[in-house]
Amino acid sequence: MDFFELLSYGNSISQLIPVEMDPFTTLWVSMVIAGCLFVVLFALQAVALYTIAKREGYRHKWMAFIPFFNTYYIGVVSDKNKFYNFPAKTVSLVLAIIETLLVAGFVLYYVVAGIVYAGGFYEVVTQTTSLGITYIVGYQSSARIAGTWLAWVFDYLDAYVLSYVNLVYILIHVVVVITFFQTYSCRRYVLLSLACVIFPIKGALMFAVRNNRAMSYKDYMRGEQRRRYENYRQYNNQSGTPYGGYNPYSGRPSAPPDEGASAPPQGEDPFGGLGKTDGDSSAPEDPFDEFKN
């Protein structure tokens, strides 16, 4: 499925080539560009999944190198996390099935588009702005193939069928990448998942986290809460805190003071020294002296 997402980028790149091309040539140039990008990203994803499966001890590692199977395998290696009560591999299996149907639909559409473009069975759809500028907005089948299945596929399959199926694919794809990055990059899973949704770079990001150990996101959050709580306790128990281990607002030590350290007596005002006069030798220094003229 990533190939057809990359195809739109290839089409944009082909339009930057300073040579005027007919729709058929533009389609082939876009496919070549998308194909090269897809091979690189697919290889990175395959290596990442195989590396993870080998380290974590998962079976059927060969699935990492087979299209559609590798989509399911993403859920297999993410089995430490769930989407609500659905196991990750169940969600990825549904995604793999939808991906198979979607790719079949796109293959049919682009084969028909190639036939239509090569045979000249299309008409250019233009639009004129209020400034009198006319530009191309797309193509439609010509009257020469009106009423045929070629015309229906060319005019309606992508716009009215595949676009809605693709929307479902995107929603489930978000769930799959979230469970994967929650397993192998708990700290940054939101950022990485969002990047995969916006750009077709899933393979590169999976490759980047391939050496991380798998873990449950719930266990990670419990560990983070425990770590923060321990840091909080250590801070309050240290004698080097602003009150020397003494909580002036509770009237009792928050931890036994160190030897030689004395806590202020119960009820003593910790801010009493601020009201002493300049003649009082026990008065503390004014912390704002350096800002005075």
C-alpha positions in Angstrom: 0.0 0.0 0.0 2.9 2.3 0.6 3.7 2.1 -3.1 0.5 3.9 -4.0 1.0 6.5 -1.3 4.5 7.1 -2.8 3.0 7.3 -6.3 1.4 10.6 -5.4 4.8 11.9 -4.4 6.2 10.5 -7.6 3.6 12.3 -9.6 4.5 15.6 -7.9 8.2 15.0 -8.6 7.6 14.2 -12.2 5.7 17.5 -12.6 8.9 19.3 -11.7 10.8 17.8 -14.6 11.2 20.6 -17.2 9.9 18.5 -20.1 6.3 18.5 -21.2 4.9 15.0 -21.0 1.6 13.4 -21.9 -0.5 11.7 -19.2 0.8 8.2 -20.1 4.5 9.2 -19.8 3.8 11.1 -16.6 2.2 8.0 -15.1 5.2 5.8 -16.0 7.7 8.3 -14.6 5.7 8.6 -11.4 5.6 4.8 -11.1 9.4 4.5 -11.6 10.1 7.1 -8.9 7.6 5.6 -6.5 9.0 2.1 -7.2 12.5 3.1 -6.3 11.4 4.8 -3.0 9.2 1.8 -2.2 12.0 -0.7 -2.6 14.2 1.2 -0.2 11.5 1.6 2.5 10.3 -1.9 2.1 13.8 -3.3 2.6 14.3 -1.2 5.7 11.0 -2.4 7.2 11.8 -6.0 6.3 15.2 -5.8 8.0 13.7 -4.2 11.0 10.9 -6.8 11.5 13.4 -9.7 10.9 15.9 -8.2 13.4 13.1 -7.8 16.1 11.7 -11.2 15.5 15.1 -12.9 15.7 16.0 -11.1 19.0 12.6 -11.5 20.6 12.2 -15.2 19.5 9.2 -14.9 17.2 8.5 -17.7 14.7 7.9 -17.3 10.9 10.4 -14.6 10.4 10.1 -15.0 6.7 6.9 -13.1 6.8 8.9 -9.9 7.2 10.0 -10.1 3.6 6.6 -10.9 2.0 4.1 -8.1 1.1 0.8 -8.2 3.0 2.2 -10.9 5.3 4.6 -8.3 6.7 1.7 -6.1 7.6 0.2 -8.9 9.7 3.7 -9.6 11.2 3.8 -6.0 12.5 1.0 -7.0 14.9 2.8 -10.3 15.7 5.9 -8.6 17.0 3.7 -6.0 18.9 1.8 -8.6 20.9 2.8 -7.1 24.2 0.2 -4.3 23.6 -3.4 -4.3 22.7 -5.9 -1.8 21.2 -8.5 -1.8 24.0 -9.3 -5.6 24.2 -8.1 -6.5 20.7 -4.7 -8.1 20.4 -2.3 -6.3 18.1 -2.0 -9.2 15.6 -5.8 -9.4 15.2 -5.9 -5.7 14.2 -3.0 -6.1 11.9 -4.7 -9.1 10.3 -7.7 -7.0 9.5 -5.4 -4.3 8.1 -3.6 -6.9 5.9 -6.9 -8.0 4.4 -8.0 -4.5 3.7 -4.6 -3.7 2.3 -4.9 -6.7 -0.1 -8.3 -5.5 -1.4 -7.1 -2.0 -1.7 -4.0 -2.8 -3.6 -6.0 -5.0 -6.0 -8.4 -2.1 -6.6 -5.5 0.3 -7.3 -3.8 -2.1 -9.6 -7.0 -2.5 -11.6 -7.4 1.3 -11.7 -3.9 2.0 -12.9 -4.0 -0.7 -15.5 -7.2 0.8 -16.9 -5.7 4.3 -16.7 -2.7 3.1 -18.7 -5.0 1.7 -21.4 -7.0 4.9 -21.5 -4.0 7.2 -21.7 -2.2 5.0 -24.2 -5.2 4.8 -26.4 -6.1 8.4 -26.1 -9.6 7.6 -24.7 -9.6 10.6 -22.4 -10.6 14.2 -22.3 -8.8 16.9 -20.4 -10.8 18.6 -17.7 -9.9 22.3 -17.2 -11.0 25.1 -15.0 -10.8 28.8 -15.6 -10.3 31.3 -12.7 -11.8 34.7 -12.3 -8.5 36.1 -13.7 -8.9 34.2 -16.9 -6.2 31.6 -16.1 -7.1 28.1 -17.4 -5.4 25.1 -15.8 -5.8 21.3 -15.9 -7.7 19.8 -13.0 -7.8 16.2 -14.2 -8.9 13.7 -16.9 -12.1 11.9 -17.7 -13.0 9.2 -20.2 -14.0 10.3 -23.7 -17.2 9.5 -25.5 -15.4 6.8 -27.5 -15.6 4.4 -24.5 -18.7 5.8 -22.9 -20.8 3.1 -21.1 -18.0 0.6 -21.0 -16.4 -0.9 -17.8 -13.2 0.9 -18.8 -15.0 4.2 -18.5 -16.6 3.3 -15.2 -13.3 2.2 -13.6 -11.4 5.2 -14.9 -14.0 7.7 -13.8 -15.5 6.3 -10.6 -13.4 3.5 -9.0 -10.7 5.7 -7.5 -12.9 8.6 -6.6 -16.0 6.8 -5.2 -14.8 3.4 -4.0 -11.1 3.3 -3.3 -11.0 6.6 -1.5 -13.5 5.4 1.1 -11.8 2.0 1.5 -8.5 3.9 1.9 -10.0 6.0 4.7 -10.8 2.8 6.6 -7.3 1.5 5.9 -5.8 4.7 7.3 -7.8 4.5 10.5 -6.7 0.9 11.2 -3.2 1.6 10.1 -3.0 4.3 12.8 -3.9 1.7 15.4 -1.3 -0.8 14.1 1.6 1.7 14.1 0.6 3.0 17.5 0.8 -0.5 19.0 4.1 -1.1 17.3 5.8 2.0 18.6 4.2 1.6 22.0 6.1 -1.7 22.1 9.5 -0.5 20.8 9.6 3.2 21.5 7.3 4.0 24.4 8.7 7.4 25.1 8.2 8.8 21.5 5.4 6.6 20.2 3.0 9.5 19.5 5.6 11.4 17.4 6.6 8.4 15.4 3.1 7.2 14.8 2.0 10.6 13.6 5.0 10.8 11.3 4.0 7.4 9.8 0.4 8.6 9.2 1.4 11.9 7.5 4.3 10.5 5.5 4.9 7.0 4.0 8.1 6.5 6.0 7.0 3.6 8.2 9.9 1.4 7.1 12.6 3.9 7.9 11.2 4.6 11.4 10.8 0.9 12.2 14.4 0.5 11.2 15.4 3.3 13.5 13.9 1.5 16.6 14.8 -2.1 15.6 17.3 -2.5 18.4 14.9 -1.5 21.2 13.6 -4.2 23.5 9.9 -5.0 23.4 7.9 -3.9 26.4 4.3 -3.4 27.5 3.3 0.2 27.5 1.3 -0.3 30.7 4.5 -1.6 32.4 6.4 1.4 31.0 3.9 3.8 32.5 4.0 2.0 35.9 7.8 2.2 35.8 7.7 5.9 35.0 5.2 6.6 37.9 7.4 4.5 40.3 10.5 6.4 39.2 8.9 9.8 39.7 7.6 8.8 43.0 11.0 7.6 44.2 12.6 10.9 43.0 10.0 12.8 44.9 10.6 10.8 48.1 14.4 11.2 47.7 14.0 14.9 47.3 11.9 15.3 50.4 14.1 13.0 52.5 17.4 14.7 51.7 18.8 17.1 54.3 20.0 19.4 51.6 16.5 20.5 50.7 15.5 24.1 51.2 14.2 23.2 54.7 16.9 20.7 55.6 14.5 17.8 55.5 12.0 19.7 57.5 8.5 20.6 56.3 7.7 24.0 57.9 4.0 23.7 57.0 3.3 20.4 58.7 5.2 21.3 61.9 7.1 18.0 61.9 10.2 16.6 60.1 9.4 14.8 56.8 12.4 12.5 57.5 14.8 12.0 60.4 17.4 14.8 60.3 21.1 14.1 59.8 23.4 14.1 62.8 24.2 17.7 63.8 21.3 19.1 61.9 18.6 20.6 64.0 15.1 21.2 62.7 13.2 24.4 63.5 11.0 24.0 66.5 7.3 23.3 66.0 5.3 26.3 65.1 8.3 28.6 64.3 7.7 31.0 61.5 10.2 30.1 58.7 9.9 33.7 57.3 10.4 35.5 60.6 13.9 36.6 59.7 12.6 38.8 57.0 11.3 41.4 59.4 14.5 42.0 61.4 16.2 45.3 61.3 19.6 46.2 59.8 21.1 46.5 63.3 20.2 43.0 64.2 23.3 40.9 63.5 21.2 37.8 63.2 19.2 39.3 60.3 19.7 37.4 57.0 21.1 39.0 54.0 18.7 40.7 51.6 18.6 38.4 48.5 17.9 41.5 46.3 20.9 43.6 47.5 22.6 43.1 44.1 19.7 44.7 42.3 19.9 47.9 44.5 21.7 51.0 43.3 
